[in-house]
Amino acid sequence: MDATGGMDISSIRVIGAAVTPAVMVSACGILATGLDNQIARMTSRTRDMLKEWRSLPEDSPRREVLRLEVGILDRRHRLLARAMAMAYGALISFVVTSLLYLSQRRFGVPDVLPVMSFAVGVLLLGAVALFALASLRLGRAALELEKREMFGVVIPAGSGGERRQ
């Protein structure tokens, strides 16, 4: 507190430094929950599509659409699983930031370490956003396949859902 009874600037900085990583941990947890829900929905949808594929006759054109869509869902699942791993990495980074900050006075941790740990967490969250955007793009491709089938556009074998080398 300063002479007027209010908080001085250094006290506000200390509070901000202590609270910010905790807020980021909470944000990472919410983000990971959302990613986990998306992954679960994709897993369920893939199982439904495979069940449908197995029930169709060998020469059904729908089988090709399902094969392509399952390929797209597999790629989306992989992207979101990586994004979720990065979200947990960011969460760990923010927890480490808090631990480093709290141990600065006791153990003489250099000021740069909590800042670096926080920066790693922010970079990981940026990567999560990029992976999520890539997943959305693939989701759009799957919808395009469904629309093309629905409106009678012939989908040639070997187009779309498989991974490019």
Order of alpha helices (4+ residues) and beta strands (2+ residues): alpha-alpha-alpha-alpha
